[in-house]
Amino acid sequence: MNNMNIAQLLKTKTLQDSPSARLDAELLLIAVLNQPRSFLYSHPEYELTPEQEKKFDLLHKRRTNGEPIAYILGKKEFWSLELKINEHVLIPRPETEILVEVALSKSISESATVADMGTGSGAIALALASERPKWNIIATDISEDALELARYNANQLQLKNIEFYYGDWCAALPNKKLDMIISNPPYIAQNDPHLRQGDLRFEPKIALEAQDGLSELRKIIATAKERLKKGGFLILEHGYDQSKNIQNLLHQNAYQKITLHKDLANIYRVIAAEKN
C-alpha cells in the first residue's frame, strides 16, 4: 500500500468546520516536512513517510480538538517578528499591533523609557524595541513563565534595549519616571461566555479574566499617572464595549488629550491619553 502524498493528505485531512481549514492543514504539514509552503504546491506527488504521516496525524488531532494553531506550532508572527509561543501566554493578535502603531506615532524623546506591562510573550515590547533601538524598554509580567518566554524571544531576536521585571502592574516598575506606559491587560469579565469558546478555552485565564472586565484597567489607570512624566502617555487595549467606561476612568483620574483608535473590524480597541 502506497503512502499518502501531499495532494491526497490535504484533500482528506482538511478541517471542514474551520474557516482557516486549508491553511491550518498546510501549516501543520510544512512543520512536519520542515519545508516552505511553496513545497506543497511544487511537489504535490511527494509521498510522506510513515513517521511523517503519524506526526501529522498527532498534530491534526490536536487541531481537530480546537487547540490553537499557534500553540501546536509553538510560534506566531507579530509585527513581522517570529515569536515563540506556549500555553503560558496569550497568542498575539493582529489588533494588538494597533497598540504598537499608536505608541510609535507619539512624539517622545529619542532615548525615551517605555514600559509594556503584562508583556506575555514580549510581543509589544519586542516590536517597540525593534522599531526604536534607542528607547529603553521595560517589560513586566506577574507570570515567571511568561517572562522566561519573553526573555527567550528577546535573545532570539538579538534585542538588547529591553529589561524584564516580575510583578503586578506598576508595582513591578523600577523607580523612575516613564515617558510611556503600554498595556494589553485582562479585560474579559469572569462570567463572559466567550471564555468558553474558540482559542480562549486554551489561553491562560490570568491573562484574560478581570472580575467585571474593568478591574485591571482601573488599577492601571489609577497607578500609572504616578509613574509617568508630565505629558507622558498611557496607551491601553480594551474590550469591544469598554471604550466609554475607560474614557470616564481616564477623565476621573485627570488624564487629558484622550484619543480613540479602531481595530481592523472598525471597533474601538485602543485608547491613549496624556498625564496632565
Residue pairs with C-beta under 8 A, 6 or more apart in sequence:
2 47
3 47
3 48
3 49
3 50
3 53
4 12
4 47
4 48
4 53
5 44
5 45
5 46
5 47
5 48
6 29
6 40
6 43
6 44
6 45
6 46
6 48
7 44
7 45
9 25
9 29
9 48
9 53
9 56
10 22
10 25
10 26
10 29
10 40
13 25
13 56
13 60
14 21
14 22
14 24
14 25
15 21
15 24
15 25
15 60
15 63
15 64
18 24
18 63
20 69
24 63
24 69
25 60
26 37
26 40
27 37
27 69
27 73
28 56
28 59
28 60
28 63
28 69
28 72
28 73
29 40
29 56
30 36
30 37
30 39
30 40
31 59
31 73
32 48
32 52
32 55
32 56
32 59
33 39
33 46
33 48
33 52
39 46
48 56
59 72
62 72
63 69
63 72
66 198
66 201
66 202
67 202
68 91
68 199
68 202
68 203
70 76
70 85
70 91
71 85
71 86
71 87
71 91
71 202
74 84
74 85
74 86
75 82
75 83
75 84
75 85
76 82
76 83
76 85
76 91
76 92
76 121
77 83
78 92
78 96
78 97
78 121
78 123
78 126
78 127
79 97
79 100
79 123
79 126
79 127
79 130
79 131
81 123
81 126
81 127
81 130
81 153
81 157
83 92
83 121
83 122
83 123
83 126
83 153
84 121
84 149
84 152
84 153
84 156
85 91
85 92
85 121
85 149
86 145
86 149
87 202
87 203
87 204
88 143
88 145
88 146
88 149
88 204
89 120
89 121
89 143
89 145
89 146
89 149
89 204
89 207
90 120
90 121
90 184
90 203
90 204
90 207
90 208
91 199
91 203
92 120
92 121
92 123
94 264
95 237
95 263
95 264
95 265
95 269
96 123
96 124
96 184
96 237
97 127
98 237
98 261
98 262
98 263
98 269
98 270
99 124
99 182
99 184
99 235
99 237
99 270
100 124
100 127
100 128
100 131
101 261
102 235
102 259
102 261
102 270
102 272
103 114
103 124
103 128
103 180
103 182
103 233
103 235
104 128
104 131
104 132
106 180
106 233
106 235
106 272
108 114
108 179
108 180
108 232
108 233
109 179
110 134
110 135
111 134
111 135
111 136
112 132
112 135
112 136
112 179
112 180
113 135
113 136
113 138
113 176
113 177
113 178
113 179
114 128
114 132
114 135
114 136
114 137
114 138
114 178
114 179
114 180
114 181
114 182
115 137
115 138
115 139
115 140
115 173
115 178
115 180
115 181
115 182
115 227
116 122
116 124
116 125
116 128
116 137
116 138
116 139
116 140
116 182
116 183
117 140
117 141
117 169
117 170
117 172
117 173
117 181
117 182
117 183
117 185
117 220
118 140
118 141
118 142
118 169
118 183
118 184
118 185
118 186
118 207
119 125
119 139
119 140
119 141
119 146
119 147
119 150
119 164
120 141
120 143
120 146
120 149
120 150
120 184
120 207
121 146
121 149
121 150
121 153
122 139
122 149
122 150
122 151
122 153
122 154
122 162
124 182
124 184
125 137
125 138
125 139
125 150
125 154
125 162
126 150
126 153
126 154
126 157
126 159
126 162
128 135
128 137
128 182
129 135
129 137
129 154
129 159
129 161
129 162
130 157
130 159
132 161
133 161
134 161
135 161
136 161
136 163
137 161
137 162
137 163
138 162
138 163
138 165
138 173
138 174
138 178
139 147
139 150
139 162
139 163
139 164
139 165
140 164
140 165
140 166
140 167
140 169
140 172
140 173
141 147
141 150
141 164
141 166
141 172
142 166
142 167
142 168
142 172
142 206
143 204
143 206
143 207
144 166
146 207
147 164
147 166
150 164
151 164
154 162
154 164
163 174
165 172
165 173
165 174
166 172
167 173
169 183
169 185
169 216
169 219
169 220
169 223
170 181
170 220
170 223
170 224
170 226
170 227
171 223
173 227
177 227
177 228
177 229
177 232
178 227
178 228
178 229
178 232
179 228
179 229
179 232
179 233
180 228
180 232
180 233
180 234
180 235
181 220
181 224
181 227
181 228
181 232
181 233
181 234
181 235
182 235
182 236
183 220
183 235
183 236
183 237
184 236
184 237
185 210
185 216
185 217
185 220
185 236
185 237
186 206
186 207
186 208
186 209
186 210
186 216
187 210
187 213
187 214
187 216
187 217
187 237
187 238
187 239
187 242
188 194
188 195
188 200
188 208
188 209
188 210
188 213
188 239
189 209
189 210
189 211
189 212
189 213
190 209
190 210
190 211
192 213
194 200
195 201
195 205
195 208
195 209
200 208
210 216
210 217
213 239
213 242
214 242
214 245
214 246
214 249
217 236
217 238
217 242
217 246
217 249
218 249
220 234
220 236
221 234
221 236
221 246
221 249
221 250
221 253
221 255
222 253
224 234
224 275
225 234
225 253
225 254
225 255
225 275
228 234
228 275
229 275
230 275
230 276
231 274
231 275
232 274
232 275
233 272
233 273
233 274
233 275
234 250
234 255
234 272
234 273
234 274
234 275
235 270
235 271
235 272
236 246
236 270
236 271
236 272
237 269
237 270
238 246
238 268
238 269
238 270
238 271
240 267
240 268
240 269
243 260
243 268
243 271
246 271
247 258
247 260
247 271
250 258
250 271
250 273
251 258
254 276
255 273
255 274
255 275
255 276
256 273
256 274
256 275
256 276
257 273
257 274
258 271
258 272
258 273
259 271
259 272
259 273
260 268
260 270
260 271
261 268
261 269
261 270
261 271
261 272
262 268
262 269
263 269
263 270
